[in-house]
């Protein structure tokens, strides 16, 4: 996409990606599986760990905030940890182990069999998220990826959630809709427990 498109053209292209995402039957089924897996883990007191880089780190923080706090309903706080939140841990791990290990080391620390790891990556290839998935498999976590159209994570995840775009801003816009729906459904189901 060039830098000289009109706002109207930009919005039309964005809406096209959202419409394709909305009509993706396989995504809808995978999203239901993701919600069920997360609710099952949380109902047992097991953690939902979330990670991502850059804008995806902010999205991971957003999701954790909605679920530890509240999305729309008053309910019990949920056991959700954003692995991008602790600057001291991130910088220590980056310094001592390398940036590719900043999430996998935390999965080793906080993960447990039956828990869930949600990894966000627009490319699907973020090395530190990929390494977190490798560690999650070793520990016994269910893995859910939230990606664009491709990348390694889509094939590595137990439950891949992907959007039909390779353009980062449109992927992130679709991700926002997906994870708001995810938060709404998790909250609704967990609030009834």
N, C-alpha and C positions, 0 to 999 in steps of 0.2 A: 504494500500500500504506500503510495507516495505521500509526501508531507503536505501536498496542496489540495487535498480533497475537501469538499464542502462538509459542513456539519451534517447536513441532511444525508449526504452520501455515506458518511461515517456511520450515522445511526442506522441507515438501511442495511449496511453490511453487518453491523453488530446484531441487529434484529434477525437477520438471516441465520447467523450462527445460533442464536437463542432458539429460533424456530426449529432448526435442524436438531438441536439438543433436545428440545421438547418432544419431538416426534420419534426419537430413538428408543424403540421398544426394548432393546437389550439393555440400554442404560437404565431405563425405568425398572427393569427386573433386578439389575445389579444394585441399584439404589435401595430397593426393598431388602435385598440380602444384607447390604451394609447396615441399614437401620436395625435389622433383626440381630445381627452379630454384635453391634455396639450395645444395644439394649440388654442382650443376654449377658455380656461381660459386666456392664455397669450394675445390673441387678444382683450380681454375685459379689459386688464390691471390687471387681477387677478393673484395672485402669484402661482408659483410652488415651494413648499417647499420640501427639500430633506434631508433625515437623514439615518444614519447607524453608526455602531461601527467599530473601528479598520480599517482593510483594506476597509471595506464598507464605513467608514467615508471618507477615502481618495477617494474612487470612487464617493461619493456624492459631494465632493469638485471638483473633476475632471469634473463632469457633469455641476455643476454650473459655473465653469470657462469657459467651452465651450459655454454655453448659454448666460451668461452675457457678455462675450467677443465675441469671434467668434469661430466657428468650422472650416469652410472653406471659408465662404463668408462674405463680409462686409455687415452689416445690423444693424438695431436698436438693442440696448441692450435689453435683455429680463428680466422680473421680476422673477428672480430665486434666492432663498435663501437656502444656505446649513446650516442646523441647528447645524452642528458640527463645525462651523467656529469660533465662538466667545468664546475664552477661559474664559473670565471674566464671561460671561453669564453661560456657562457650569459649571464652578466651583461654582458659587454662587447658581445655582439651585441644583447642586449635594449636596452642603453643607446644604442648607436650606430645600430642599424637598426630597432629595435622588436621586441617579443616575437613578432610574427607571422613574423619572419625567422630566429629562433634555430636552427631545424633546416635550413632551405633553404640557408643560408650554409655550414653544415657539410656538407651533401650536395655542394655545389659544391667544397668542400675535399677531401673524402675519397672521393667517389663516382667511379666510372669505368664506362665502357661494359661491360656484362656482369655488373656487380655487382647487388646486390639491396637494396631498401629495404623494411623491414617497419614499417608505421605502425600504432600502436594508438590507438584513440579510441572510447570507449563510445558517444558520440553520432554519430561518423563525420563531424563537422563542425569539429573543432579547426583553427583557421585556420593555426597554425604547421605542423601535420602536412599539411594540404592544400597549403600552399606548398612543403613538402618534396617532395611528390609531383609538383608542377609542375616543380620543379628536377630531380628524378630522371628525369622523361621527357626533359627537355632534354639531360641528361648521358648517357642511354642505360641507366639501371638498370631492372630488372624491379621492379614495385611490387606489394607484397602488403599488403592492409589487414586488420586484425583489429578488427571493429566490433560494435556491437549490430545491431538490425534495420534501421537506415536510415542516412541521411547521405550526404554528397557522396563520401566516400572509397570507398564501396561501388561507385559507378559509375566512379570515376577509376582504380581499381586494375586492374592486369593480372590479378591473382588476388585476388578478394574472399573473405575468410573472415568470415562474419557469424553472429551468434547471434540466436535468435528472441525477443528481449526488448528493452524500452526502459528497464528498471529497472537502473540502474548496478550495484548489488551483484551481481545475478544475471548480468549480462553479464560482470563481472570474474571471477566464479566459473567460468563456462563458459570464459572466456579462459585461465584457469589450466590447465584440463584440456587445452585445445587446444594450448597452447604446451608443456606438459610432453610431450605426444605428439610434437609437432614436434621437440623437443630429443632425445627418445629415438630417433626415426627418423633424424634427421640424424647423431647420434652413431654409431648402428649402421652406417650406410652409409659414413660417413667413416672409421670405425675400420678398415673392411675394405680401405681403399685403401693 
